[in-house]
């Protein structure tokens, strides 16, 4: 039986990691093919760098969220331990 409020399947963090992998793969492809575009090459290279920066920002956000959740759980455990003692 499922717990109330718990969904089965991948979490939102999983989808965020998939988004990051897709963004980095797209940026790598854009960088690899920019030389074939002639005068538009520098524009495509700039867009690829922006896409890679977006992927890094998403990963930093995920790491920050994980750290915040871990800190909140530690504080909660400490508070519960004090109240039980």
PDB file of N, CA, C and O in Angstrom:
ATOM      1  N   UNK A   1       0.845  -1.180   0.000  1.00  0.00           N
ATOM      2  CA  UNK A   1       0.000   0.000   0.000  1.00  0.00           C
ATOM      3  C   UNK A   1       0.889   1.242   0.000  1.00  0.00           C
ATOM      4  O   UNK A   1       1.872   1.310   0.738  1.00  0.00           O
ATOM      5  N   UNK A   2       0.540   2.215  -0.826  1.00  0.00           N
ATOM      6  CA  UNK A   2       1.326   3.437  -0.907  1.00  0.00           C
ATOM      7  C   UNK A   2       1.033   4.339   0.284  1.00  0.00           C
ATOM      8  O   UNK A   2      -0.096   4.419   0.768  1.00  0.00           O
ATOM      9  N   UNK A   3       2.083   5.017   0.741  1.00  0.00           N
ATOM     10  CA  UNK A   3       1.894   5.999   1.797  1.00  0.00           C
ATOM     11  C   UNK A   3       1.202   7.230   1.216  1.00  0.00           C
ATOM     12  O   UNK A   3       1.360   7.554   0.039  1.00  0.00           O
ATOM     13  N   UNK A   4       0.444   7.898   2.055  1.00  0.00           N
ATOM     14  CA  UNK A   4      -0.284   9.074   1.600  1.00  0.00           C
ATOM     15  C   UNK A   4       0.707  10.149   1.171  1.00  0.00           C
ATOM     16  O   UNK A   4       1.662  10.438   1.893  1.00  0.00           O
ATOM     17  N   UNK A   5       0.492  10.727   0.031  1.00  0.00           N
ATOM     18  CA  UNK A   5       1.354  11.797  -0.445  1.00  0.00           C
ATOM     19  C   UNK A   5       2.605  11.318  -1.156  1.00  0.00           C
ATOM     20  O   UNK A   5       3.365  12.137  -1.673  1.00  0.00           O
ATOM     21  N   UNK A   6       2.836  10.037  -1.197  1.00  0.00           N
ATOM     22  CA  UNK A   6       4.028   9.501  -1.855  1.00  0.00           C
ATOM     23  C   UNK A   6       3.634   8.955  -3.217  1.00  0.00           C
ATOM     24  O   UNK A   6       2.708   8.153  -3.333  1.00  0.00           O
ATOM     25  N   UNK A   7       4.339   9.394  -4.234  1.00  0.00           N
ATOM     26  CA  UNK A   7       4.094   8.891  -5.572  1.00  0.00           C
ATOM     27  C   UNK A   7       5.139   7.835  -5.899  1.00  0.00           C
ATOM     28  O   UNK A   7       6.256   7.870  -5.383  1.00  0.00           O
ATOM     29  N   UNK A   8       4.774   6.915  -6.743  1.00  0.00           N
ATOM     30  CA  UNK A   8       5.770   5.978  -7.217  1.00  0.00           C
ATOM     31  C   UNK A   8       6.362   6.537  -8.500  1.00  0.00           C
ATOM     32  O   UNK A   8       5.712   7.299  -9.215  1.00  0.00           O
ATOM     33  N   UNK A   9       7.583   6.158  -8.784  1.00  0.00           N
ATOM     34  CA  UNK A   9       8.231   6.627  -9.999  1.00  0.00           C
ATOM     35  C   UNK A   9       9.342   7.611  -9.696  1.00  0.00           C
ATOM     36  O   UNK A   9       9.647   7.890  -8.536  1.00  0.00           O
ATOM     37  N   UNK A  10       9.940   8.129 -10.748  1.00  0.00           N
ATOM     38  CA  UNK A  10      11.079   9.037 -10.575  1.00  0.00           C
ATOM     39  C   UNK A  10      10.685  10.339  -9.882  1.00  0.00           C
ATOM     40  O   UNK A  10       9.557  10.814 -10.009  1.00  0.00           O
ATOM     41  N   UNK A  11      11.634  10.898  -9.154  1.00  0.00           N
ATOM     42  CA  UNK A  11      11.393  12.160  -8.459  1.00  0.00           C
ATOM     43  C   UNK A  11      11.683  13.331  -9.394  1.00  0.00           C
ATOM     44  O   UNK A  11      12.164  13.149 -10.512  1.00  0.00           O
ATOM     45  N   UNK A  12      11.384  14.514  -8.921  1.00  0.00           N
ATOM     46  CA  UNK A  12      11.649  15.717  -9.707  1.00  0.00           C
ATOM     47  C   UNK A  12      13.144  15.920  -9.899  1.00  0.00           C
ATOM     48  O   UNK A  12      13.570  16.443 -10.929  1.00  0.00           O
ATOM     49  N   UNK A  13      13.948  15.511  -8.917  1.00  0.00           N
ATOM     50  CA  UNK A  13      15.398  15.646  -9.045  1.00  0.00           C
ATOM     51  C   UNK A  13      15.923  14.784 -10.187  1.00  0.00           C
ATOM     52  O   UNK A  13      16.854  15.182 -10.886  1.00  0.00           O
ATOM     53  N   UNK A  14      15.339  13.618 -10.379  1.00  0.00           N
ATOM     54  CA  UNK A  14      15.758  12.759 -11.485  1.00  0.00           C
ATOM     55  C   UNK A  14      15.529  13.471 -12.813  1.00  0.00           C
ATOM     56  O   UNK A  14      16.399  13.468 -13.684  1.00  0.00           O
ATOM     57  N   UNK A  15      14.354  14.079 -12.964  1.00  0.00           N
ATOM     58  CA  UNK A  15      14.052  14.789 -14.202  1.00  0.00           C
ATOM     59  C   UNK A  15      14.974  15.993 -14.390  1.00  0.00           C
ATOM     60  O   UNK A  15      15.337  16.322 -15.520  1.00  0.00           O
ATOM     61  N   UNK A  16      15.354  16.648 -13.300  1.00  0.00           N
ATOM     62  CA  UNK A  16      16.280  17.768 -13.399  1.00  0.00           C
ATOM     63  C   UNK A  16      17.650  17.290 -13.873  1.00  0.00           C
ATOM     64  O   UNK A  16      18.294  17.960 -14.680  1.00  0.00           O
ATOM     65  N   UNK A  17      18.098  16.137 -13.376  1.00  0.00           N
ATOM     66  CA  UNK A  17      19.379  15.593 -13.825  1.00  0.00           C
ATOM     67  C   UNK A  17      19.318  15.185 -15.300  1.00  0.00           C
ATOM     68  O   UNK A  17      20.295  15.355 -16.030  1.00  0.00           O
ATOM     69  N   UNK A  18      18.196  14.658 -15.732  1.00  0.00           N
ATOM     70  CA  UNK A  18      18.023  14.322 -17.153  1.00  0.00           C
ATOM     71  C   UNK A  18      18.069  15.599 -17.990  1.00  0.00           C
ATOM     72  O   UNK A  18      18.673  15.610 -19.063  1.00  0.00           O
ATOM     73  N   UNK A  19      17.444  16.663 -17.520  1.00  0.00           N
ATOM     74  CA  UNK A  19      17.474  17.947 -18.209  1.00  0.00           C
ATOM     75  C   UNK A  19      18.904  18.456 -18.339  1.00  0.00           C
ATOM     76  O   UNK A  19      19.293  18.957 -19.394  1.00  0.00           O
ATOM     77  N   UNK A  20      19.685  18.331 -17.271  1.00  0.00           N
ATOM     78  CA  UNK A  20      21.074  18.780 -17.299  1.00  0.00           C
ATOM     79  C   UNK A  20      21.881  17.960 -18.302  1.00  0.00           C
ATOM     80  O   UNK A  20      22.661  18.519 -19.073  1.00  0.00           O
ATOM     81  N   UNK A  21      21.703  16.652 -18.296  1.00  0.00           N
ATOM     82  CA  UNK A  21      22.436  15.803 -19.243  1.00  0.00           C
ATOM     83  C   UNK A  21      22.072  16.163 -20.682  1.00  0.00           C
ATOM     84  O   UNK A  21      22.948  16.221 -21.546  1.00  0.00           O
ATOM     85  N   UNK A  22      20.800  16.403 -20.943  1.00  0.00           N
ATOM     86  CA  UNK A  22      20.374  16.773 -22.291  1.00  0.00           C
ATOM     87  C   UNK A  22      20.932  18.140 -22.689  1.00  0.00           C
ATOM     88  O   UNK A  22      21.347  18.334 -23.832  1.00  0.00           O
ATOM     89  N   UNK A  23      20.941  19.073 -21.760  1.00  0.00           N
ATOM     90  CA  UNK A  23      21.475  20.407 -22.061  1.00  0.00           C
ATOM     91  C   UNK A  23      22.969  20.345 -22.359  1.00  0.00           C
ATOM     92  O   UNK A  23      23.442  20.994 -23.292  1.00  0.00           O
ATOM     93  N   UNK A  24      23.714  19.569 -21.575  1.00  0.00           N
ATOM     94  CA  UNK A  24      25.149  19.452 -21.823  1.00  0.00           C
ATOM     95  C   UNK A  24      25.436  18.731 -23.135  1.00  0.00           C
ATOM     96  O   UNK A  24      26.366  19.101 -23.850  1.00  0.00           O
ATOM     97  N   UNK A  25      24.651  17.710 -23.458  1.00  0.00           N
ATOM     98  CA  UNK A  25      24.844  17.014 -24.731  1.00  0.00           C
ATOM     99  C   UNK A  25      24.521  17.940 -25.903  1.00  0.00           C
ATOM    100  O   UNK A  25      25.222  17.926 -26.915  1.00  0.00           O
ATOM    101  N   UNK A  26      23.483  18.729 -25.774  1.00  0.00           N
ATOM    102  CA  UNK A  26      23.129  19.679 -26.835  1.00  0.00           C
ATOM    103  C   UNK A  26      24.215  20.739 -26.995  1.00  0.00           C
ATOM    104  O   UNK A  26      24.575  21.100 -28.115  1.00  0.00           O
ATOM    105  N   UNK A  27      24.739  21.239 -25.867  1.00  0.00           N
ATOM    106  CA  UNK A  27      25.811  22.233 -25.934  1.00  0.00           C
ATOM    107  C   UNK A  27      27.056  21.650 -26.598  1.00  0.00           C
ATOM    108  O   UNK A  27      27.701  22.325 -27.400  1.00  0.00           O
ATOM    109  N   UNK A  28      27.397  20.410 -26.275  1.00  0.00           N
ATOM    110  CA  UNK A  28      28.561  19.769 -26.898  1.00  0.00           C
ATOM    111  C   UNK A  28      28.351  19.604 -28.403  1.00  0.00           C
ATOM    112  O   UNK A  28      29.277  19.821 -29.185  1.00  0.00           O
ATOM    113  N   UNK A  29      27.152  19.227 -28.807  1.00  0.00           N
ATOM    114  CA  UNK A  29      26.850  19.086 -30.230  1.00  0.00           C
ATOM    115  C   UNK A  29      26.931  20.439 -30.927  1.00  0.00           C
ATOM    116  O   UNK A  29      27.458  20.541 -32.035  1.00  0.00           O
ATOM    117  N   UNK A  30      26.413  21.470 -30.281  1.00  0.00           N
ATOM    118  CA  UNK A  30      26.468  22.808 -30.872  1.00  0.00           C
ATOM    119  C   UNK A  30      27.912  23.261 -31.049  1.00  0.00           C
ATOM    120  O   UNK A  30      28.255  23.840 -32.080  1.00  0.00           O
ATOM    121  N   UNK A  31      28.766  23.004 -30.052  1.00  0.00           N
ATOM    122  CA  UNK A  31      30.171  23.384 -30.156  1.00  0.00           C
ATOM    123  C   UNK A  31      30.872  22.594 -31.257  1.00  0.00           C
ATOM    124  O   UNK A  31      31.731  23.135 -31.953  1.00  0.00           O
ATOM    125  N   UNK A  32      30.518  21.328 -31.420  1.00  0.00           N
ATOM    126  CA  UNK A  32      31.165  20.492 -32.426  1.00  0.00           C
ATOM    127  C   UNK A  32      30.780  20.895 -33.842  1.00  0.00           C
ATOM    128  O   UNK A  32      31.575  20.736 -34.768  1.00  0.00           O
ATOM    129  N   UNK A  33      29.581  21.410 -34.020  1.00  0.00           N
ATOM    130  CA  UNK A  33      29.116  21.727 -35.369  1.00  0.00           C
ATOM    131  C   UNK A  33      29.188  23.213 -35.696  1.00  0.00           C
ATOM    132  O   UNK A  33      28.819  23.605 -36.803  1.00  0.00           O
ATOM    133  N   UNK A  34      29.645  24.044 -34.784  1.00  0.00           N
ATOM    134  CA  UNK A  34      29.654  25.491 -35.020  1.00  0.00           C
ATOM    135  C   UNK A  34      30.611  25.880 -36.136  1.00  0.00           C
ATOM    136  O   UNK A  34      30.362  26.870 -36.824  1.00  0.00           O
ATOM    137  N   UNK A  35      31.687  25.147 -36.341  1.00  0.00           N
ATOM    138  CA  UNK A  35      32.661  25.503 -37.379  1.00  0.00           C
ATOM    139  C   UNK A  35      32.061  25.373 -38.774  1.00  0.00           C
ATOM    140  O   UNK A  35      32.508  26.058 -39.694  1.00  0.00           O
ATOM    141  N   UNK A  36      31.073  24.523 -38.951  1.00  0.00           N
ATOM    142  CA  UNK A  36      30.454  24.324 -40.261  1.00  0.00           C
ATOM    143  C   UNK A  36      29.460  25.421 -40.623  1.00  0.00           C
ATOM    144  O   UNK A  36      28.956  25.442 -41.746  1.00  0.00           O
ATOM    145  N   UNK A  37      29.172  26.322 -39.709  1.00  0.00           N
ATOM    146  CA  UNK A  37      28.136  27.325 -39.951  1.00  0.00           C
ATOM    147  C   UNK A  37      28.683  28.658 -40.449  1.00  0.00           C
ATOM    148  O   UNK A  37      27.917  29.600 -40.651  1.00  0.00           O
ATOM    149  N   UNK A  38      29.967  28.749 -40.644  1.00  0.00           N
ATOM    150  CA  UNK A  38      30.566  29.970 -41.195  1.00  0.00           C
ATOM    151  C   UNK A  38      30.419  31.155 -40.268  1.00  0.00           C
ATOM    152  O   UNK A  38      30.863  31.125 -39.120  1.00  0.00           O
ATOM    153  N   UNK A  39      29.789  32.203 -40.782  1.00  0.00           N
ATOM    154  CA  UNK A  39      29.681  33.452 -40.018  1.00  0.00           C
ATOM    155  C   UNK A  39      28.785  33.321 -38.796  1.00  0.00           C
ATOM    156  O   UNK A  39      28.916  34.108 -37.859  1.00  0.00           O
ATOM    157  N   UNK A  40      27.880  32.351 -38.780  1.00  0.00           N
ATOM    158  CA  UNK A  40      27.008  32.160 -37.616  1.00  0.00           C
ATOM    159  C   UNK A  40      27.664  31.320 -36.521  1.00  0.00           C
ATOM    160  O   UNK A  40      27.084  31.138 -35.451  1.00  0.00           O
ATOM    161  N   UNK A  41      28.849  30.816 -36.777  1.00  0.00           N
ATOM    162  CA  UNK A  41      29.553  29.976 -35.806  1.00  0.00           C
ATOM    163  C   UNK A  41      29.731  30.619 -34.439  1.00  0.00           C
ATOM    164  O   UNK A  41      29.413  29.995 -33.427  1.00  0.00           O
ATOM    165  N   UNK A  42      30.242  31.876 -34.380  1.00  0.00           N
ATOM    166  CA  UNK A  42      30.407  32.514 -33.064  1.00  0.00           C
ATOM    167  C   UNK A  42      29.097  32.655 -32.289  1.00  0.00           C
ATOM    168  O   UNK A  42      29.078  32.527 -31.065  1.00  0.00           O
ATOM    169  N   UNK A  43      28.014  32.915 -32.999  1.00  0.00           N
ATOM    170  CA  UNK A  43      26.713  33.031 -32.333  1.00  0.00           C
ATOM    171  C   UNK A  43      26.296  31.692 -31.725  1.00  0.00           C
ATOM    172  O   UNK A  43      25.792  31.641 -30.603  1.00  0.00           O
ATOM    173  N   UNK A  44      26.506  30.620 -32.467  1.00  0.00           N
ATOM    174  CA  UNK A  44      26.154  29.289 -31.973  1.00  0.00           C
ATOM    175  C   UNK A  44      27.043  28.899 -30.796  1.00  0.00           C
ATOM    176  O   UNK A  44      26.578  28.277 -29.841  1.00  0.00           O
ATOM    177  N   UNK A  45      28.315  29.265 -30.866  1.00  0.00           N
ATOM    178  CA  UNK A  45      29.222  28.978 -29.748  1.00  0.00           C
ATOM    179  C   UNK A  45      28.769  29.715 -28.487  1.00  0.00           C
ATOM    180  O   UNK A  45      28.789  29.149 -27.394  1.00  0.00           O
ATOM    181  N   UNK A  46      28.362  30.969 -28.637  1.00  0.00           N
ATOM    182  CA  UNK A  46      27.866  31.732 -27.482  1.00  0.00           C
ATOM    183  C   UNK A  46      26.618  31.086 -26.897  1.00  0.00           C
ATOM    184  O   UNK A  46      26.480  30.985 -25.678  1.00  0.00           O
ATOM    185  N   UNK A  47      25.711  30.648 -27.763  1.00  0.00           N
ATOM    186  CA  UNK A  47      24.501  29.983 -27.272  1.00  0.00           C
ATOM    187  C   UNK A  47      24.839  28.683 -26.550  1.00  0.00           C
ATOM    188  O   UNK A  47      24.202  28.339 -25.554  1.00  0.00           O
ATOM    189  N   UNK A  48      25.830  27.966 -27.046  1.00  0.00           N
ATOM    190  CA  UNK A  48      26.241  26.722 -26.389  1.00  0.00           C
ATOM    191  C   UNK A  48      26.795  27.004 -24.996  1.00  0.00           C
ATOM    192  O   UNK A  48      26.525  26.258 -24.055  1.00  0.00           O
ATOM    193  N   UNK A  49      27.566  28.077 -24.862  1.00  0.00           N
ATOM    194  CA  UNK A  49      28.095  28.428 -23.541  1.00  0.00           C
ATOM    195  C   UNK A  49      26.962  28.808 -22.580  1.00  0.00           C
ATOM    196  O   UNK A  49      27.000  28.455 -21.401  1.00  0.00           O
ATOM    197  N   UNK A  50      25.960  29.526 -23.085  1.00  0.00           N
ATOM    198  CA  UNK A  50      24.811  29.869 -22.238  1.00  0.00           C
ATOM    199  C   UNK A  50      24.048  28.614 -21.812  1.00  0.00           C
ATOM    200  O   UNK A  50      23.578  28.520 -20.678  1.00  0.00           O
ATOM    201  N   UNK A  51      23.934  27.675 -22.709  1.00  0.00           N
ATOM    202  CA  UNK A  51      23.252  26.422 -22.389  1.00  0.00           C
ATOM    203  C   UNK A  51      24.024  25.629 -21.338  1.00  0.00           C
ATOM    204  O   UNK A  51      23.430  25.053 -20.427  1.00  0.00           O
ATOM    205  N   UNK A  52      25.340  25.602 -21.467  1.00  0.00           N
ATOM    206  CA  UNK A  52      26.168  24.917 -20.472  1.00  0.00           C
ATOM    207  C   UNK A  52      26.088  25.628 -19.118  1.00  0.00           C
ATOM    208  O   UNK A  52      26.050  24.975 -18.075  1.00  0.00           O
ATOM    209  N   UNK A  53      26.061  26.957 -19.131  1.00  0.00           N
ATOM    210  CA  UNK A  53      25.929  27.711 -17.870  1.00  0.00           C
ATOM    211  C   UNK A  53      24.586  27.415 -17.213  1.00  0.00           C
ATOM    212  O   UNK A  53      24.511  27.306 -15.989  1.00  0.00           O
ATOM    213  N   UNK A  54      23.525  27.285 -18.007  1.00  0.00           N
ATOM    214  CA  UNK A  54      22.222  26.914 -17.477  1.00  0.00           C
ATOM    215  C   UNK A  54      22.292  25.552 -16.790  1.00  0.00           C
ATOM    216  O   UNK A  54      21.747  25.381 -15.700  1.00  0.00           O
ATOM    217  N   UNK A  55      22.957  24.588 -17.418  1.00  0.00           N
ATOM    218  CA  UNK A  55      23.077  23.249 -16.840  1.00  0.00           C
ATOM    219  C   UNK A  55      23.833  23.294 -15.514  1.00  0.00           C
ATOM    220  O   UNK A  55      23.464  22.610 -14.559  1.00  0.00           O
ATOM    221  N   UNK A  56      24.881  24.095 -15.461  1.00  0.00           N
ATOM    222  CA  UNK A  56      25.652  24.212 -14.208  1.00  0.00           C
ATOM    223  C   UNK A  56      24.787  24.854 -13.124  1.00  0.00           C
ATOM    224  O   UNK A  56      24.826  24.423 -11.972  1.00  0.00           O
ATOM    225  N   UNK A  57      24.018  25.864 -13.471  1.00  0.00           N
ATOM    226  CA  UNK A  57      23.146  26.508 -12.480  1.00  0.00           C
ATOM    227  C   UNK A  57      22.090  25.549 -11.949  1.00  0.00           C
ATOM    228  O   UNK A  57      21.772  25.582 -10.760  1.00  0.00           O
ATOM    229  N   UNK A  58      21.545  24.701 -12.802  1.00  0.00           N
ATOM    230  CA  UNK A  58      20.564  23.716 -12.341  1.00  0.00           C
ATOM    231  C   UNK A  58      21.219  22.744 -11.367  1.00  0.00           C
ATOM    232  O   UNK A  58      20.633  22.404 -10.339  1.00  0.00           O
ATOM    233  N   UNK A  59      22.434  22.296 -11.685  1.00  0.00           N
ATOM    234  CA  UNK A  59      23.130  21.376 -10.783  1.00  0.00           C
ATOM    235  C   UNK A  59      23.456  22.041  -9.449  1.00  0.00           C
ATOM    236  O   UNK A  59      23.340  21.406  -8.401  1.00  0.00           O
ATOM    237  N   UNK A  60      23.857  23.299  -9.474  1.00  0.00           N
ATOM    238  CA  UNK A  60      24.138  24.026  -8.227  1.00  0.00           C
ATOM    239  C   UNK A  60      22.853  24.158  -7.407  1.00  0.00           C
ATOM    240  O   UNK A  60      22.879  24.026  -6.184  1.00  0.00           O
ATOM    241  N   UNK A  61      21.746  24.414  -8.071  1.00  0.00           N
ATOM    242  CA  UNK A  61      20.463  24.484  -7.373  1.00  0.00           C
ATOM    243  C   UNK A  61      20.080  23.159  -6.743  1.00  0.00           C
ATOM    244  O   UNK A  61      19.583  23.121  -5.617  1.00  0.00           O
ATOM    245  N   UNK A  62      20.308  22.072  -7.466  1.00  0.00           N
ATOM    246  CA  UNK A  62      20.016  20.750  -6.906  1.00  0.00           C
ATOM    247  C   UNK A  62      20.897  20.445  -5.704  1.00  0.00           C
ATOM    248  O   UNK A  62      20.430  19.894  -4.707  1.00  0.00           O
ATOM    249  N   UNK A  63      22.175  20.805  -5.800  1.00  0.00           N
ATOM    250  CA  UNK A  63      23.086  20.581  -4.668  1.00  0.00           C
ATOM    251  C   UNK A  63      22.684  21.434  -3.463  1.00  0.00           C
ATOM    252  O   UNK A  63      22.732  20.971  -2.323  1.00  0.00           O
ATOM    253  N   UNK A  64      22.293  22.666  -3.720  1.00  0.00           N
ATOM    254  CA  UNK A  64      21.843  23.541  -2.637  1.00  0.00           C
ATOM    255  C   UNK A  64      20.588  23.016  -1.970  1.00  0.00           C
ATOM    256  O   UNK A  64      20.454  23.074  -0.748  1.00  0.00           O
ATOM    257  N   UNK A  65      19.668  22.505  -2.774  1.00  0.00           N
ATOM    258  CA  UNK A  65      18.443  21.927  -2.214  1.00  0.00           C
ATOM    259  C   UNK A  65      18.755  20.700  -1.375  1.00  0.00           C
ATOM    260  O   UNK A  65      18.187  20.525  -0.297  1.00  0.00           O
ATOM    261  N   UNK A  66      19.654  19.847  -1.859  1.00  0.00           N
ATOM    262  CA  UNK A  66      20.025  18.650  -1.103  1.00  0.00           C
ATOM    263  C   UNK A  66      20.694  19.028   0.217  1.00  0.00           C
ATOM    264  O   UNK A  66      20.435  18.402   1.245  1.00  0.00           O
ATOM    265  N   UNK A  67      21.548  20.044   0.193  1.00  0.00           N
ATOM    266  CA  UNK A  67      22.199  20.489   1.425  1.00  0.00           C
ATOM    267  C   UNK A  67      21.189  21.073   2.402  1.00  0.00           C
ATOM    268  O   UNK A  67      21.281  20.838   3.607  1.00  0.00           O
ATOM    269  N   UNK A  68      20.228  21.830   1.891  1.00  0.00           N
ATOM    270  CA  UNK A  68      19.194  22.411   2.744  1.00  0.00           C
ATOM    271  C   UNK A  68      18.324  21.333   3.374  1.00  0.00           C
ATOM    272  O   UNK A  68      17.993  21.413   4.557  1.00  0.00           O
ATOM    273  N   UNK A  69      17.954  20.330   2.593  1.00  0.00           N
ATOM    274  CA  UNK A  69      17.145  19.222   3.120  1.00  0.00           C
ATOM    275  C   UNK A  69      17.920  18.453   4.184  1.00  0.00           C
ATOM    276  O   UNK A  69      17.363  18.097   5.222  1.00  0.00           O
ATOM    277  N   UNK A  70      19.205  18.193   3.930  1.00  0.00           N
ATOM    278  CA  UNK A  70      20.022  17.470   4.907  1.00  0.00           C
ATOM    279  C   UNK A  70      20.170  18.263   6.205  1.00  0.00           C
ATOM    280  O   UNK A  70      20.083  17.695   7.294  1.00  0.00           O
ATOM    281  N   UNK A  71      20.392  19.563   6.092  1.00  0.00           N
ATOM    282  CA  UNK A  71      20.522  20.397   7.290  1.00  0.00           C
ATOM    283  C   UNK A  71      19.211  20.459   8.064  1.00  0.00           C
ATOM    284  O   UNK A  71      19.210  20.400   9.294  1.00  0.00           O
ATOM    285  N   UNK A  72      18.105  20.577   7.352  1.00  0.00           N
ATOM    286  CA  UNK A  72      16.797  20.619   8.013  1.00  0.00           C
ATOM    287  C   UNK A  72      16.510  19.313   8.738  1.00  0.00           C
ATOM    288  O   UNK A  72      15.995  19.328   9.856  1.00  0.00           O
ATOM    289  N   UNK A  73      16.836  18.184   8.117  1.00  0.00           N
ATOM    290  CA  UNK A  73      16.619  16.893   8.768  1.00  0.00           C
ATOM    291  C   UNK A  73      17.499  16.735   9.996  1.00  0.00           C
ATOM    292  O   UNK A  73      17.053  16.197  11.010  1.00  0.00           O
ATOM    293  N   UNK A  74      18.749  17.198   9.922  1.00  0.00           N
ATOM    294  CA  UNK A  74      19.646  17.098  11.075  1.00  0.00           C
ATOM    295  C   UNK A  74      19.139  17.950  12.234  1.00  0.00           C
ATOM    296  O   UNK A  74      19.165  17.517  13.386  1.00  0.00           O
ATOM    297  N   UNK A  75      18.684  19.142  11.932  1.00  0.00           N
ATOM    298  CA  UNK A  75      18.144  20.018  12.983  1.00  0.00           C
ATOM    299  C   UNK A  75      16.893  19.398  13.581  1.00  0.00           C
ATOM    300  O   UNK A  75      16.700  19.445  14.796  1.00  0.00           O
ATOM    301  N   UNK A  76      16.044  18.820  12.746  1.00  0.00           N
ATOM    302  CA  UNK A  76      14.823  18.188  13.230  1.00  0.00           C
ATOM    303  C   UNK A  76      15.134  16.999  14.130  1.00  0.00           C
ATOM    304  O   UNK A  76      14.514  16.826  15.179  1.00  0.00           O
ATOM    305  N   UNK A  77      16.101  16.176  13.710  1.00  0.00           N
ATOM    306  CA  UNK A  77      16.486  15.027  14.555  1.00  0.00           C
ATOM    307  C   UNK A  77      17.036  15.484  15.902  1.00  0.00           C
ATOM    308  O   UNK A  77      16.724  14.903  16.941  1.00  0.00           O
ATOM    309  N   UNK A  78      17.855  16.528  15.871  1.00  0.00           N
ATOM    310  CA  UNK A  78      18.440  17.035  17.110  1.00  0.00           C
ATOM    311  C   UNK A  78      17.352  17.570  18.036  1.00  0.00           C
ATOM    312  O   UNK A  78      17.396  17.347  19.245  1.00  0.00           O
ATOM    313  N   UNK A  79      16.381  18.272  17.469  1.00  0.00           N
ATOM    314  CA  UNK A  79      15.286  18.814  18.278  1.00  0.00           C
ATOM    315  C   UNK A  79      14.427  17.687  18.858  1.00  0.00           C
ATOM    316  O   UNK A  79      13.995  17.764  20.008  1.00  0.00           O
ATOM    317  N   UNK A  80      14.179  16.630  18.053  1.00  0.00           N
ATOM    318  CA  UNK A  80      13.397  15.507  18.546  1.00  0.00           C
ATOM    319  C   UNK A  80      14.140  14.739  19.630  1.00  0.00           C
ATOM    320  O   UNK A  80      13.528  14.268  20.589  1.00  0.00           O
ATOM    321  N   UNK A  81      15.455  14.611  19.486  1.00  0.00           N
ATOM    322  CA  UNK A  81      16.250  13.903  20.484  1.00  0.00           C
ATOM    323  C   UNK A  81      16.231  14.664  21.814  1.00  0.00           C
ATOM    324  O   UNK A  81      16.172  14.045  22.876  1.00  0.00           O
ATOM    325  N   UNK A  82      16.280  15.983  21.765  1.00  0.00           N
ATOM    326  CA  UNK A  82      16.254  16.790  22.980  1.00  0.00           C
ATOM    327  C   UNK A  82      14.895  16.709  23.660  1.00  0.00           C
ATOM    328  O   UNK A  82      14.812  16.664  24.887  1.00  0.00           O
ATOM    329  N   UNK A  83      13.836  16.692  22.869  1.00  0.00           N
ATOM    330  CA  UNK A  83      12.485  16.655  23.451  1.00  0.00           C
ATOM    331  C   UNK A  83      12.174  15.283  24.067  1.00  0.00           C
ATOM    332  O   UNK A  83      11.376  15.192  25.001  1.00  0.00           O
ATOM    333  N   UNK A  84      12.798  14.218  23.550  1.00  0.00           N
ATOM    334  CA  UNK A  84      12.567  12.884  24.094  1.00  0.00           C
ATOM    335  C   UNK A  84      13.394  12.617  25.348  1.00  0.00           C
ATOM    336  O   UNK A  84      13.038  11.776  26.173  1.00  0.00           O
ATOM    337  N   UNK A  85      14.501  13.342  25.478  1.00  0.00           N
ATOM    338  CA  UNK A  85      15.394  13.106  26.630  1.00  0.00           C
ATOM    339  C   UNK A  85      14.902  13.731  27.895  1.00  0.00           C
ATOM    340  O   UNK A  85      15.550  13.613  28.934  1.00  0.00           O
TER     341      UNK A  85
END
